Amino acid sequence: MLKDNQEKTQTVAYGWQLITPKDTIVTDNDQGNVVIANTSAQYTGAPPIMLKVSENTATIDSNSYFEQSVSITLDKKIIVKRRPDIELDD
């Protein structure tokens, strides 16, 4: 997991907790649709992660190629890990 100052936790529809990198925007609605978008300048234009949650299930509808993993736990947590930044030498 990321260091505490690099991640944020918030609760979305049906009581699911999202743990995401700090530079993300999360939008959800009462129907259980969750969108996680990246606001980092490093990943401008990256597609969002789209999830569907309900009381007992969470499904990944689409995933961004900049994410290293999206984990779903039995205690209703969804953990998003981003790939490390790549630094190119000139």
N, C-alpha and C positions, 0 to 999 in steps of 0.2 A: 504494500500500500504506500501511498504518498505520505510525506511528512504532513503533520497537522496543518501547517500554514500553507500547504499547496493543494489542499482539498477542502470540499465543503459537503455538508450533509443537509438534506432537506427531505421533508415528507411530502409525498404526492398522493394521488388517488388511492383509495382503499387502504391507506396506512402504510404503503410501501416506503421504505427509506432509500433515497438515492445518495450514493457517495461518489462524487465526481471531482475531476480536476477543478481548481478554483476558477479558471477562465472558461466557464460554460454557462449557458442560459438554459433553464429547464421550463417547459410549458406543459401543463396537463389539464385535463378536463374531467367532468363527472362521469363520463363514459369510459374512463380508464386509458385514454390515449395519452402517451407521454412522448415528448420530443426533447432531445438533448442536443443542443447546438454548441459549437465551439466558437469562442470569441477571440482566441489567440491569434495574433498577427502571423505567427509561424504557420498556421493552418487555415488561412483565409480561403474561403470557398469550399471547405470540406463538407461533404454531405452530413446531415444530422443522423443521429441514432433515433429510430422510432420504435417505441415499445407499446404493448397492449397489456394492461394489468387488470386483474379482477380480484375478488376477495381471496382466492386460493391459487391463482396462476399468474405468471408473467411470461410474455412471449416477446422475442426480439423480431420485429417486422423488417427492419433494415439496419445495417451496421455501417459505420464509416470505416474507411481503410486506414485512418490515422489512429484508431483505437487498438491497443494491444489485446485487450480482453474486456468482455462484459460478463460478469458473474452474477448469478442469481442464487441466493441462499434460502434455506428453509425458514429462517426467521424474518422473511420479507425484506431483505436488503438486496439492492442492485448496486454492484460496484463496477465503476467504469475506470479502466486504466488506459492511459494514452501511451502511444509509443514514445520512446525517448527522442529528443531533438537530435537531428543529425547535423553535425558541423563539418562543413567542407573546407579543406585547406586550399588556399589559392596557389 
